[in-house]
Amino acid sequence: MSGILKGCCSCRPSAQFCCGCSLAFGAKLILIGNLLINVFYISTAIANIILRVPTIGFGSDLTNQTFNAGFCLFGLPFIVAAFYGVIARQESHVRLYLYYLVLSFILDMVYIVYYMFLTDSCSMMPSSLKKHGAAFACGMTRTFTILFIFFVTIIQCYCIFTIWSMAEDIRCGGSGSGFPELLASKGRGQTTAVGDGIFGTYAGAASDHKANAYGSIGGMGGGSTLFGGSRHDVNYPPKQ
């Protein structure tokens, strides 16, 4: 796991998801997809093992079904925490889910290697295909299996890269959302107007009492006062 993360750290994080969408949208989409997959495996395992209702994977090994359901159940807190981390911009929550996602990817790769080299995909073909051109059907089955594994691997790697980019974006940008957060709070709790002149004053409005929005000395010589006084002695030492 550490080797994969170090390899990702040498890359440059992405600023978008799928060439146009925001990282937050991409991370939420990945989290929702992972949540649906986990709930699906947990539900099928409960139906097959506990309720004894045949569903998808009913004929597979009981140990595999139990392990898949347990691992999916183990990942639910990480998914929920990461979803909150994306919304509240908490790096630690997203980083924990990244570790879970990498672990899931490693387990999938182990299963793929076992499936590709220790089992024969042609043995799982329907009998109807074996009767009509078994060699051709076997070749097509292996080709489809390789392409499917390739695309699934690419998608998983891209999901890991997106979540890592989201974590790096939160780490570099902080817990706030940046300029959108400032724009949303514009004018909130503001009692006096703030100008664009020097010292926070209105340019060319020195005679206006609102010129010194911060109580600064920018309007000195006009209608403003220094520290709430009415007369200021600029001599040093001051006259008694």
C-alpha positions as CSV (number, residue, x, y, z in Angstrom):
1,M,0.0,0.0,0.0
2,S,2.8,2.4,0.9
3,G,4.5,1.8,-2.5
4,I,1.3,2.7,-4.4
5,L,0.8,5.9,-2.3
6,K,4.4,6.9,-2.8
7,G,4.0,6.5,-6.5
8,C,0.9,8.7,-6.4
9,C,2.7,11.3,-4.4
10,S,5.3,11.7,-7.1
11,C,2.4,12.6,-9.5
12,R,0.7,15.9,-9.8
13,P,-2.8,16.0,-8.3
14,S,-5.7,16.6,-10.6
15,A,-7.7,19.8,-10.4
16,Q,-10.8,18.4,-12.2
17,F,-12.8,15.1,-12.5
18,C,-13.5,13.7,-15.9
19,C,-12.3,16.8,-17.7
20,G,-14.7,19.4,-16.4
21,C,-16.3,18.4,-13.2
22,S,-15.1,19.5,-9.8
23,L,-13.0,17.2,-7.5
24,A,-15.7,17.4,-4.9
25,F,-18.3,16.1,-7.3
26,G,-16.0,13.3,-8.5
27,A,-15.2,12.3,-4.9
28,K,-18.9,12.2,-4.0
29,L,-19.8,10.2,-7.1
30,I,-17.1,7.7,-6.2
31,L,-18.3,7.4,-2.6
32,I,-21.9,6.9,-3.7
33,G,-20.9,4.3,-6.2
34,N,-18.7,2.5,-3.6
35,L,-21.6,2.7,-1.1
36,L,-24.0,1.1,-3.5
37,I,-21.6,-1.7,-4.3
38,N,-21.0,-2.5,-0.7
39,V,-24.7,-2.5,0.2
40,F,-25.3,-4.8,-2.8
41,Y,-22.7,-7.3,-1.7
42,I,-23.9,-7.2,1.9
43,S,-27.5,-7.7,0.8
44,T,-26.8,-10.6,-1.5
45,A,-24.7,-12.3,1.3
46,I,-27.5,-11.9,3.8
47,A,-30.0,-13.3,1.3
48,N,-27.8,-16.2,0.3
49,I,-26.4,-17.2,3.7
50,I,-28.9,-16.2,6.3
51,L,-32.3,-16.1,4.5
52,R,-31.3,-18.9,2.1
53,V,-32.9,-17.0,-0.8
54,P,-30.9,-17.7,-4.1
55,T,-29.5,-14.4,-5.5
56,I,-26.4,-13.4,-7.4
57,G,-23.4,-15.5,-6.2
58,F,-25.5,-18.1,-4.5
59,G,-23.4,-20.9,-6.0
60,S,-20.0,-19.4,-5.0
61,D,-18.0,-20.5,-2.0
62,L,-19.4,-19.6,1.4
63,T,-16.1,-18.3,2.6
64,N,-15.8,-15.9,-0.3
65,Q,-19.3,-14.5,0.3
66,T,-18.7,-14.1,4.0
67,F,-15.3,-12.3,3.4
68,N,-16.8,-10.0,0.8
69,A,-19.7,-9.1,3.0
70,G,-17.4,-8.5,6.0
71,F,-15.0,-6.3,4.0
72,C,-17.9,-4.3,2.6
73,L,-19.4,-3.9,6.1
74,F,-16.0,-2.8,7.3
75,G,-15.8,-0.1,4.6
76,L,-19.1,1.6,5.4
77,P,-17.7,3.8,8.2
78,F,-14.9,4.9,6.0
79,I,-17.3,5.8,3.2
80,V,-19.6,7.8,5.5
81,A,-16.6,9.6,7.1
82,A,-15.1,10.4,3.7
83,F,-18.4,11.9,2.5
84,Y,-18.5,14.2,5.5
85,G,-14.8,15.0,4.9
86,V,-15.5,16.1,1.4
87,I,-18.4,18.3,2.5
88,A,-16.6,19.8,5.5
89,R,-13.1,19.6,3.8
90,Q,-11.5,17.4,6.5
91,E,-8.3,15.8,5.1
92,S,-8.0,13.1,7.7
93,H,-11.4,11.6,6.8
94,V,-10.7,11.5,3.1
95,R,-7.2,10.2,3.7
96,L,-8.5,7.2,5.7
97,Y,-10.9,6.4,2.9
98,L,-8.0,6.5,0.5
99,Y,-6.2,3.8,2.5
100,Y,-9.3,1.7,2.4
101,L,-9.7,2.2,-1.3
102,V,-6.1,1.2,-1.9
103,L,-6.5,-1.9,0.2
104,S,-9.6,-2.8,-1.8
105,F,-7.7,-2.4,-5.0
106,I,-4.9,-4.7,-3.7
107,L,-7.4,-7.4,-2.8
108,D,-9.0,-7.1,-6.2
109,M,-5.7,-7.5,-7.9
110,V,-4.9,-10.6,-5.9
111,Y,-8.2,-12.1,-6.9
112,I,-7.6,-11.2,-10.6
113,V,-4.2,-12.9,-10.5
114,Y,-5.8,-15.9,-8.9
115,Y,-8.6,-15.9,-11.4
116,M,-6.4,-15.4,-14.5
117,F,-3.6,-17.9,-13.7
118,L,-5.2,-20.6,-11.5
119,T,-8.6,-21.0,-13.0
120,D,-9.9,-21.5,-16.6
121,S,-12.5,-19.0,-17.7
122,C,-13.6,-21.4,-20.5
123,S,-14.8,-23.9,-17.8
124,M,-17.5,-21.5,-16.8
125,M,-19.0,-21.1,-20.3
126,P,-22.7,-22.3,-20.7
127,S,-23.1,-25.7,-22.2
128,S,-25.0,-24.3,-25.1
129,L,-21.9,-22.3,-26.3
130,K,-19.7,-25.4,-25.9
131,K,-21.9,-27.3,-28.3
132,H,-21.6,-24.7,-31.1
133,G,-17.9,-23.8,-31.6
134,A,-16.3,-24.4,-28.3
135,A,-12.9,-23.1,-29.4
136,F,-14.3,-19.8,-30.8
137,A,-16.5,-19.3,-27.7
138,C,-13.5,-20.0,-25.4
139,G,-11.4,-17.4,-27.2
140,M,-14.1,-14.8,-27.1
141,T,-14.7,-15.5,-23.4
142,R,-11.0,-15.0,-22.6
143,T,-10.8,-11.9,-24.7
144,F,-13.8,-10.4,-23.0
145,T,-12.5,-11.3,-19.6
146,I,-9.1,-9.6,-20.3
147,L,-10.8,-6.5,-21.6
148,F,-13.2,-6.3,-18.7
149,I,-10.3,-6.7,-16.1
150,F,-8.3,-4.0,-17.9
151,F,-11.1,-1.5,-17.9
152,V,-12.0,-2.2,-14.3
153,T,-8.4,-1.8,-13.3
154,I,-8.2,1.6,-15.1
155,I,-11.4,2.8,-13.4
156,Q,-10.2,1.8,-10.0
157,C,-6.8,3.5,-10.5
158,Y,-8.6,6.7,-11.6
159,C,-10.8,6.6,-8.6
160,I,-7.8,6.2,-6.3
161,F,-6.1,9.1,-8.1
162,T,-9.2,11.3,-7.7
163,I,-9.6,10.7,-4.0
164,W,-5.9,11.3,-3.5
165,S,-6.2,14.6,-5.5
166,M,-9.2,15.6,-3.3
167,A,-7.1,14.9,-0.1
168,E,-4.2,17.0,-1.5
169,D,-6.6,19.8,-2.5
170,I,-7.9,19.9,1.0
171,R,-4.4,19.8,2.5
172,C,-3.2,22.7,0.3
173,G,-6.4,24.7,0.5
174,G,-7.2,24.3,4.1
175,S,-10.6,23.5,5.7
176,G,-12.3,26.5,4.1
177,S,-13.6,26.7,0.6
178,G,-11.6,29.7,-0.3
179,F,-12.9,32.7,-2.3
180,P,-16.5,31.3,-2.6
181,E,-16.7,31.3,1.2
182,L,-15.5,34.9,1.3
183,L,-18.0,35.9,-1.3
184,A,-20.8,34.2,0.6
185,S,-20.0,36.1,3.8
186,K,-19.7,39.4,2.0
187,G,-21.4,42.1,4.0
188,R,-22.2,39.9,6.9
189,G,-21.8,41.8,10.2
190,Q,-20.5,44.9,8.4
191,T,-21.6,48.1,10.1
192,T,-19.6,50.6,8.0
193,A,-18.7,50.6,4.4
194,V,-15.1,49.8,3.4
195,G,-13.5,51.7,0.6
196,D,-10.8,50.9,-1.8
197,G,-8.5,53.8,-0.9
198,I,-5.4,53.6,1.2
199,F,-5.8,52.5,4.8
200,G,-9.3,51.2,4.0
201,T,-10.7,54.6,3.2
202,Y,-12.8,55.9,0.3
203,A,-10.6,57.5,-2.3
204,G,-11.4,61.2,-2.6
205,A,-13.8,61.2,0.3
206,A,-11.6,62.4,3.1
207,S,-14.3,64.8,4.3
208,D,-16.8,62.0,4.8
209,H,-17.0,60.5,8.3
210,K,-17.4,57.1,6.7
211,A,-14.1,57.4,5.0
212,N,-12.3,55.8,7.9
213,A,-14.1,52.5,8.1
214,Y,-11.4,50.9,10.3
215,G,-10.8,54.0,12.5
216,S,-7.6,54.6,10.6
217,I,-5.7,57.8,9.9
218,G,-6.3,57.7,6.2
219,G,-8.7,60.6,6.4
220,M,-6.5,62.8,8.6
221,G,-6.8,66.4,7.7
222,G,-10.4,65.9,6.7
223,G,-13.4,65.1,8.8
224,S,-11.9,62.1,10.6
225,T,-10.5,61.9,14.1
226,L,-7.6,59.9,15.5
227,F,-8.6,57.5,18.3
228,G,-11.9,59.3,18.9
229,G,-10.3,62.7,19.8
230,S,-11.0,66.2,18.5
231,R,-7.5,67.7,18.4
232,H,-4.1,66.2,17.7
233,D,-0.7,67.6,18.4
234,V,1.8,66.5,15.8
235,N,4.8,68.1,17.7
236,Y,7.2,65.9,19.7
237,P,7.5,66.2,22.6
238,P,3.8,67.2,22.8
239,K,3.0,70.6,24.4
240,Q,1.7,70.4,27.9
